[in-house]
């Protein structure tokens, strides 16, 4: 899996894009997308899109910034 950050894409700000290839990774990422979408909580990143791009599955979320380590000290 890989994660990239991009600006825009019609989401109103930076977007994190997590990409998976291969059956096991795609399955995990699809389940992650479903769980995040269902959470609908201010403390959980917002899903702005998910789906296949060619053979890869992409999960697009609002980019929240730094890592957890940055926030916890």
Order of alpha helices (4+ residues) and beta strands (2+ residues): beta-beta-alpha-beta-beta-alpha
